[in-house]
Amino acid sequence: MDRRAALLLVSLLAGCAPKAPLLQDLARNKDLLYCTLQSARGLRDGDHLTAQLLISDRESLLTVNLRFAVGSPTTLESGKWQWSRADSIDQGMVTARSVTFLGGQDGPPSIGGTFDLSGPGSLYRLTLPLTVLPRSVLPAASSR
């Protein structure tokens, strides 16, 4: 098999690989397929990136606030989440399993990765595909 054919085969197989759901409830071993990323915004300030993700299932809103140290590699410095539902508000901390960061000098930064959202009685996994963060002003308190 020549090199081009091998690359084509690898590309096809990678395209067929199942995509991880955006959000999983690890405590209940359940994919939350009805949750979608409603918006993502962020602001890079030198060697720091602050991002806010809004995820919804039409009945509730999950807000994820992240602060990254941009470097080689880029790492999550801190993160908090809050899930507002009709009958409750759950919240907790975010830890990173993996982080992908691109750009941000001449255009908007892009961020992706796998993050664990934990709180009292809650454990979720957020698998964020590489997402462009349009430049926006974020509330200062949301990033810490």
C-alpha positions as CSV (number, residue, x, y, z in Angstrom):
1,M,0.0,0.0,0.0
2,D,1.5,3.3,-1.0
3,R,1.8,6.3,1.4
4,R,-1.3,8.2,0.1
5,A,-3.5,5.2,0.3
6,A,-2.4,4.5,3.9
7,L,-3.1,8.2,4.8
8,L,-6.6,8.0,3.2
9,L,-7.4,4.8,5.1
10,V,-6.3,6.4,8.4
11,S,-8.4,9.5,7.6
12,L,-11.5,7.5,6.8
13,L,-11.1,5.4,10.0
14,A,-10.7,8.5,12.1
15,G,-13.8,10.0,10.6
16,C,-15.8,6.9,11.5
17,A,-14.7,6.9,15.1
18,P,-17.6,7.5,17.5
19,K,-17.6,11.1,18.9
20,A,-17.7,11.4,22.6
21,P,-20.9,13.1,23.8
22,L,-20.5,16.7,25.0
23,L,-21.6,15.8,28.5
24,Q,-21.7,12.5,30.5
25,D,-23.1,11.9,34.0
26,L,-20.4,9.6,35.4
27,A,-22.2,9.1,38.7
28,R,-25.1,7.4,36.8
29,N,-23.1,6.1,33.8
30,K,-25.3,8.0,31.4
31,D,-24.6,10.1,28.3
32,L,-26.6,13.4,28.4
33,L,-27.3,13.5,24.7
34,Y,-29.9,16.3,25.0
35,C,-27.3,18.8,26.2
36,T,-25.8,21.1,23.6
37,L,-23.3,23.9,23.7
38,Q,-25.3,27.1,23.4
39,S,-22.5,29.6,23.6
40,A,-18.8,29.9,24.3
41,R,-16.9,33.1,24.9
42,G,-13.5,34.1,26.2
43,L,-10.8,36.7,26.6
44,R,-7.1,36.2,26.4
45,D,-5.0,38.6,28.5
46,G,-1.3,37.8,28.0
47,D,-0.6,34.4,29.4
48,H,-4.1,33.8,30.7
49,L,-7.3,32.9,29.0
50,T,-10.7,33.2,30.7
51,A,-13.6,31.3,29.1
52,Q,-17.3,30.8,29.8
53,L,-19.4,27.9,28.3
54,L,-23.2,27.8,28.4
55,I,-24.7,24.3,27.9
56,S,-28.4,23.7,27.9
57,D,-31.0,21.0,27.5
58,R,-33.8,23.6,27.0
59,E,-35.0,23.1,30.6
60,S,-31.8,23.9,32.5
61,L,-28.6,25.8,32.1
62,L,-25.1,24.6,32.9
63,T,-22.5,27.5,33.2
64,V,-18.8,26.5,33.1
65,N,-16.2,29.2,34.0
66,L,-12.6,28.3,33.2
67,R,-9.3,30.1,33.6
68,F,-6.3,28.8,31.8
69,A,-2.5,29.5,32.0
70,V,-1.4,29.8,28.4
71,G,1.9,28.1,27.8
72,S,3.5,24.9,26.6
73,P,1.4,23.1,27.6
74,T,-1.7,25.3,28.3
75,T,-3.2,24.2,31.7
76,L,-6.4,24.8,33.6
77,E,-5.7,27.1,36.5
78,S,-9.2,27.1,38.0
79,G,-12.7,26.2,37.0
80,K,-16.2,26.4,38.5
81,W,-19.6,25.1,37.3
82,Q,-23.2,25.8,38.1
83,W,-26.2,23.9,36.8
84,S,-29.5,25.8,37.3
85,R,-32.6,23.6,37.1
86,A,-36.2,24.4,37.8
87,D,-36.0,22.7,41.3
88,S,-32.3,23.0,42.2
89,I,-28.9,24.6,41.6
90,D,-25.9,22.3,41.7
91,Q,-22.4,23.6,41.6
92,G,-18.8,22.5,42.0
93,M,-15.2,22.6,40.7
94,V,-13.7,21.8,37.3
95,T,-10.5,19.8,36.8
96,A,-8.9,19.1,33.4
97,R,-8.1,15.7,32.1
98,S,-6.7,17.2,28.8
99,V,-6.5,20.7,27.3
100,T,-6.1,21.8,23.7
101,F,-5.3,25.5,23.0
102,L,-4.7,27.2,19.6
103,G,-4.0,30.7,18.7
104,G,-5.3,33.9,20.3
105,Q,-2.5,36.3,19.2
106,D,-3.9,37.5,15.9
107,G,-7.4,36.2,16.2
108,P,-9.7,34.6,18.7
109,P,-8.3,31.7,20.7
110,S,-9.7,28.2,20.5
111,I,-10.0,25.8,23.4
112,G,-11.0,22.2,23.7
113,G,-10.4,19.2,26.0
114,T,-11.8,16.9,28.5
115,F,-12.9,18.3,31.9
116,D,-14.4,16.7,35.0
117,L,-17.1,18.6,36.8
118,S,-17.4,17.5,40.4
119,G,-19.6,18.6,43.3
120,P,-21.6,17.1,46.2
121,G,-23.1,14.0,44.8
122,S,-22.3,15.0,41.2
123,L,-19.6,13.9,38.7
124,Y,-19.9,14.9,35.0
125,R,-17.4,14.7,32.2
126,L,-17.4,17.5,29.6
127,T,-15.8,16.6,26.3
128,L,-15.3,20.0,24.5
129,P,-14.3,19.8,20.8
130,L,-11.9,22.5,19.8
131,T,-14.1,25.6,20.0
132,V,-13.4,29.2,18.9
133,L,-14.0,31.7,21.7
134,P,-15.2,35.0,20.3
135,R,-13.7,37.9,22.1
136,S,-16.0,39.2,24.8
137,V,-15.9,40.8,28.2
138,L,-16.5,38.3,31.0
139,P,-17.5,39.2,34.6
140,A,-14.3,39.3,36.7
141,A,-15.8,37.1,39.4
142,S,-16.7,34.3,37.0
143,S,-13.1,33.3,36.2
144,R,-11.8,32.8,39.7
